[in-house]
Amino acid sequence: MARGGYGRGAGIALQERRLVGAGQDREPAGSLRRPRVRHCWVQHAGGEWPGLVVQWRQDDSGWCALVSWVEDADALRVEWVPAHRLRRA
């Protein structure tokens, strides 16, 4: 029978396991940063699609963003898109 991965003889009741290590190496709740995901409009394939900017980077050609969007009901696209093809939502 499987033991659930806690090892032999852990000796910690299930109720108390959530408390082990609680509060250690954690930032205060007020200092947590919000993810910098932004809604945008992506100009692609002859249309404009709602998307999410996940990350920015700068290269020799300028700024571009890692963007995810759905072009049709069957496909999620995730691509690096030049900033000039994006518009704030």
C-alpha positions in Angstrom: 0.0 0.0 0.0 1.3 3.5 -0.8 2.3 5.7 2.1 1.6 9.1 0.5 5.2 10.3 0.3 5.8 11.5 3.8 8.4 8.8 4.6 8.5 6.2 7.2 8.0 7.3 10.8 7.4 10.9 10.1 5.3 10.9 13.3 3.5 14.2 12.5 -0.3 14.2 12.6 -1.9 15.4 9.4 -3.4 18.3 11.3 0.0 19.5 12.3 1.8 19.0 9.0 0.6 22.3 7.7 2.3 24.1 10.6 5.8 22.6 10.0 8.0 25.4 8.6 5.1 27.9 8.6 6.3 31.5 8.5 9.9 30.6 7.7 11.7 32.2 4.8 8.5 34.1 3.7 8.1 37.7 2.9 5.6 39.7 4.9 2.2 39.6 3.3 2.3 43.4 2.5 5.5 43.1 0.5 4.3 40.5 -2.0 4.5 42.0 -5.5 1.6 41.6 -7.9 2.4 39.8 -11.2 3.0 42.3 -14.0 0.6 40.6 -16.5 -1.2 43.2 -18.6 -4.2 43.0 -20.9 -3.5 44.2 -24.4 -4.6 44.1 -28.0 -2.4 42.2 -30.4 -2.3 43.1 -34.1 -1.7 39.8 -35.9 -2.9 37.9 -39.0 -5.1 40.7 -40.3 -6.9 41.2 -37.1 -6.7 42.5 -33.5 -7.0 40.0 -30.7 -7.3 40.4 -26.9 -4.1 39.1 -25.2 -2.0 39.1 -22.1 1.6 40.5 -21.8 3.6 38.1 -19.7 7.1 39.4 -20.0 9.0 42.3 -21.7 12.5 42.2 -23.2 14.7 44.6 -25.3 16.8 43.4 -28.2 18.6 45.0 -31.1 15.3 45.8 -32.9 13.7 47.4 -29.8 11.1 46.3 -27.2 9.0 43.2 -27.6 6.6 41.3 -25.3 5.9 37.7 -24.6 2.1 37.7 -25.3 -0.5 35.0 -25.2 -3.8 35.2 -27.0 -6.5 33.1 -28.6 -6.9 33.6 -32.4 -9.7 31.1 -32.8 -11.4 28.6 -30.5 -8.8 25.9 -31.2 -5.5 27.5 -30.6 -3.7 29.4 -27.9 -0.7 31.4 -29.3 2.3 32.5 -27.2 4.8 34.5 -29.1 7.3 37.4 -28.8 5.6 40.3 -30.4 7.2 43.7 -31.3 5.8 46.5 -29.1 4.5 48.4 -32.2 2.0 45.6 -32.7 0.5 45.9 -29.2 -2.0 48.4 -27.8 -3.2 48.8 -24.2 -6.6 47.3 -23.4 
